[in-house]
Structure formats: structure tokens, C-alpha cells
Amino acid sequence: MTNPSTLFRGGRLYCPADPQATALLVRDGRIDWLGTDADAPAADRVVELDGGLVTPAFVDAHVHATDTGLALSGLDLSGARSAADVCAAVAGFAAGLPADAVLLGHGWDESGWSDRRVPDAAELDRAAGGRRVYLAQASIHSALCSSALLAAVPEVAGAAGYDASGWLRRDAHHVVRELALGSVTDAQRRAAQRVALRRAASLGIAAVHECGGPEISSEADFTALLGLSGVEGPEVYGYWGELMGAERARELGAVGAGGDLFADGALGARTAHVSVPYDDGEPGACGHGYLTSAQVRDHLLDCAAHGVQGGFHAIGDAAIDTVLSGFSGAAEVLGVDRLRAARHRIEHAEIMNKRLIAGFVEYGIVASMQPAFDRLWGGEQRMYASRLGVRRSLESNPMGAMHGVGVTLAFGSDSPVTPLDPWGSVRAAVAHFNPAQRMSVRAAFAAHTRGGWRAVPAGAGGRDPRLTEGMLVPGAAATFAVWSTPAGVDGGLPVLVSASPEERGPDDPTPLPTCRRTVLRGSVIYDGEDAS
């Protein structure tokens, strides 16, 4: 008996091999045929696309699903522009909470405030009516805490990164984060994860790479999310960031022992490890490196012994240099070819130079990058320029240069550091503040679709490595999204930037596409009509 088939017709398909295609037939989770409406075969079911644009679905190559869900359903501070704004938002949110609740908030970023003073612990106490308060900075590498929260973990006062003002970094931040997030119940976590996955599906995202680890989440949180993979939303590919934890990563169901395995911190918290001191930090301060090259080498050897992909979080050029030195040490043991075959990853890779880029090429490293970082913090007036100076700011996030020499790019959001926003990320790569780093729409789109699939080991999660994922071709997985494109289509893809050079940039007024439907291996995981 032949399995039921579905014909999607009356659209426009982004299919470079057949640019005239308007329809595709799906059977058994694969694309069985594509072409024009007039040539379409018979099908058991027909779906009218009504002129919508069909493209491969997006992959978000770096997310934190539980934190994303909590941010979507909790206190969002991304709109705050002053300490007073933060306190007012805390007061309003606290009014609806029990007196013994821990108030969780996320997204404040003082680098864009005219007055960069942040509220201290006492101010948060007053705003929250004495409740415990944990407010993660946009980078998630530091947080503002109330006195009540600090009092609940007295040992934090002796940890590196502690400040009596309540703005905590490094080890002190990890201590309070564990307590704050430990207040979230299992039911709340599951709900938050579902919220995050539903939001991803509604944006045309069919797969996410979850970056967990002992310093960023928990084993229970990680495995619970993996259990939702493809059940009611996108597929989830997990990366477990524990040093020398390749065996544990496999036991947990991860596809890699990496992701947020921290070689350094973040630029927003001034903990990213850079080779030249911060312009706006303590004299001579270059951030913090958390790993040695020997530890990187040994972790890569551990990954080789257990047959898993490895990876590291590395933002500053000094941290990336340390990681590449570890790759060199691993290559002396394994050989360069074996190291390249593993397709290890580096997350973020924000502060780079030609020598470091050459290391990515030599060792076949996948660069998991977030174009929204440049949109939010790049240029001559924003956070990068404050921290690093204008020259280094314009050299940051060199995705165009990396693409130009063949580095595999996999784009993501690092949500909730930046929102789930795939077309916004593509536009950010196209409109990079530094014209020398700009990418074409086609190349940036490929990095956010096919690049995300290429970044995951072949066969992981039960995937068939023979299938061509991230493309609309016969035999490929039927994983795609249908879009309304209010600004039109050019070269098969949506128009994302204004025709006027003066309007291009972070505030480009060009309307982005909206998702009508997301399909994962033939199953609809988002239908805009149902959602409305």
C-alpha cells in the first residue's frame, strides 16, 4: 500500500536547481518531486501555498531553550534604558509574585544607556519588596542580585567576581545563578522549554542546537529538552559543555562535547579574554581565560577516544588563540586529517585576526556565530567600541572574511542573549557594520540553514546522513518553511535590506518575512492559520 502523499502547490520555491519550481510533493517525510504546478503528479492531499515563498527551514545553531522560555514568559528587561527603568520593571513584575518567590529577569544592557549606572542590591531590594532578585545581563555572563539573594548564599562573598554592589561576574555569578535557577520547578522548566520550541517553530526554525553544561544548566534540564526533540516542535541537537566530558556527553544523548565549554567569558561582562586591555575596564584588564591549551588538547583527545564532536566557547582573541594552540597539540597526537574529520566547533569567535582565521581553515573548525551580535553591539557607537575601541569593534565578527576562505559557518542566536530571529540574523550578516565583512543574502541564508545541518555530526539523532538537508531537492528531508514576503523576492530569496544605502543598518525599515507554516520531515510543526 502506498503511503499518503501531500502536494504543496501555487508557491515560489527557493530551488537553485529548478528556479521555475512552484510545487513539491512530500511522501514518507521526504521531497518526492518538485517542479511546476502544471506538471505536478497526483497526490492524496493538496495544500495551496497562495503565492508563498518556500525555502529550507532554518537551524539555530546555538540556543538555551529553558532560559529562552523563561525570558519569553518572565521579566524582559531588554527595553530598559536606565537603572530607574530596571527598578520600575522589577517593581511591576514583583507585585504579582508571592513574597517568597525568586524574581528572574533577563536582557538589560547598560552599554547603550546614556547613564551607565546600574541599580545596586539595595535598590533591587526596595523595588522587589524584599524578594530575592536575579537579573541576568544580556550576555548571561553577569547578573544583578538583590541583598536578599546574596544573603541566601553567604559563600558567594569569597568567590571570584563578587562585588558587594550586587553586580556579580565569574565564579560568584555561577554560585547565585545555580540558586536562582534552582528555584524553578520541573513543571515550570518543561513549560519554558515548550514555549521556546513553539516560538522557534513559529519563526521557521526546524532544528536547534542546545548548548548545556554543568555551568549553564543541569543534566536533568538537558535531557528533558532532548526528550522534546521533534515531538511538538523543532528537533533538538544537544551539546554538553563539560571539560573531559565526552563519555558523559554520549551518556546524556548529546551529539557533541562542547558548546558552552568556556574558554573565556563575554565582552558585555568584560570577561572575554582579549590580547589588548579593555578600553573601559580596569587598567591592564584583559578579561579571563578559563582553559589552558593543554586542557583544550586533552579534551580533544578525549573526544577522539569516544568518537564525539568537540567544541569550545571562545569570544576574545586570546581565548581563541589558546583553543587553537590546543588544537595544534591534539594534531601532534592524532594528525591534522583526523582532527579535521571530527569537524569540531568554536562558538561565537567574535574577536579574530587573519592568523586565527587560518587556524579555523587548517583544522576544519566550524564557526558557530551570531550575526545579531554585530547588529546590537557593533559599529562606532555601541558596546564593542566602548569595550575595545572603534578599530577592534569594526574587526569583530568577521563572518564575511571567514566565509571567503571556506570556513563552515553555522548561524544562530545564542537566545536569550539575542532573540530567536533568523531573518534578522541573515540581514545582520548582509548589513554588517564593516562593509568588508558583509555577506550576500544567499551565503548568509545558507549559513543559517545548510550550515546548521553541516555543523552536526552525520547520522546524529537518527538522521540519515545520505539525505541532503538544508536544500529543496528530490530525496531530501521535507523540512521547509512557507513565508509571506512583504518586501518582495529577489534572486529567489526575500528582500531584506532597503534599496537606499542611507537606511541600511540595524534600524533598516524593510519588513522581514513572516512564517506561515513550518514543516519538519513532512510533519507540520507550525501553522500560522491554526495559531491565529
C-alpha positions, 0 to 999 in steps of 0.5 A: 500500500502506498503511503499518503502523499501531500502536494504543496502547490501555487508557491515560489520555491527557493530551488537553485536547481529548478528556479521555475519550481512552484510545487513539491510533493512530500511522501514518507517525510521526504521531497518526492518531486518538485517542479511546476504546478502544471506538471505536478503528479497526483497526490492524496492531499493538496495544500495551496501555498497562495503565492508563498515563498518556500525555502529550507527551514532554518537551524539555530545553531546555538540556543538555551531553550529553558532560559529562552522560555523563561525570558519569553514568559518572565521579566524582559528587561531588554527595553530598559534604558536606565537603572530607574527603568530596571527598578520600575520593571522589577517593581511591576513584575514583583507585585504579582509574585508571592513574597517568597518567590525568586524574581528572574529577569533577563536582557538589560544592557547598560552599554547603550544607556546614556547613564551607565549606572546600574541599580545596586542590591539595595535598590533591587531590594526596595523595588522587589519588596524584599524578594530575592532578585536575579537579573541576568545581563544580556550576555548571561555572563553577569547578573544583578542580585538583590541583598536578599539573594546574596544573603541566601548564599553567604559563600558567594562573598569569597568567590571570584567576581563578587562585588558587594554592589550586587553586580556579580561576574565569574565564579560568584555569578555561577554560585547565585545563578545555580540558586536562582535557577534552582528555584524553578520547578520541573513543571515550570522548566518543561513549560519554558522549554515548550514555549521556546520550541513553539516560538522557534517553530513559529519563526521557521526554525526546524532544528536547534542546537542546545548548548548545556553544561554543568555551568549553564544548566543541569543534566536533568534540564538537558535531557528533558529538552532532548526528550522534546526533540521533534515531538511538538516542535523543532528537533533538538541537537544537544551539546554538553559543555563539560571539560573531559566530558565526552563519555558523559556527553554520549551518556546524556544523548548529546551529539557533541562535547562542547558548546558552552565549554568556556574558554573565556567569558563575554565582552558585555561582562568584560570577561572575554579574554582579549590580547589588548586591555579593555578600553573601559575596564580596569587598567591592564584588564584583559578579561579571563581565560578559563582553559589552558591549551593543554586542557583544550588538547586533552579534551580533544583527545578525549573526544577522539577516544569516544568518537564525539564532536568537540567544541569550545566557547571562545569570544576574545582573541586570546581565548581563541588563540589558546583553543587553537594552540590546543588544537595544534597539540591534539594534531601532534597526537592524532594528525591534522586529517583526523582532527579535521574529520571530527569537524569540531566547533568554536562558538561565537569567535567574535574577536579574530585576526587573519592568523586565527582565521587560518587556524579555523581553515587548517583544522576544519573548525566550524564557526558557530556565530551570531550575526545579531551580535554585530547588529546590537553591539557593533559599529562606532557607537555601541558596546564593542567600541566602548569595550575595545575601541572603534578599530577592534569593534569594526574587526569583530565578527568577521563572518564575511572574511571567514566565509571567503576562505571556506570556513563552515559557518553555522548561524544562530542566536545564542537566545536569550542573549539575542532573540530567536530571529533568523531573518534578522540574523541573515540581514545582520550578516548582509548589513554588517557594520564593516562593509568588508565583512558583509555577506550576500543574502544567499551565503548568509541564508545558507549559513543559517540553514545548510550550515546548521545541518553541516555543523552536526555530526552525520547520522546524529539523532537518527538522521540519515546522513545520505539525505541532503538537508538544508536544500529543496531537492528530490530525496531530501528531508521535507523540512521547509518553511512557507513565508509571506514576503512583504518586501518582495523576492529577489534572486529567489530569496526575500528582500531584506535590506532597503534599496537606499544605502542611507537606511541600511543598518540595524534600524533598516525599515524593510519588513522581514518575512513572516512564517506561515507554516513550518514543516519538519520531515513532512510533519507540520510543526507550525501553522500560522492559520491554526495559531491565529 
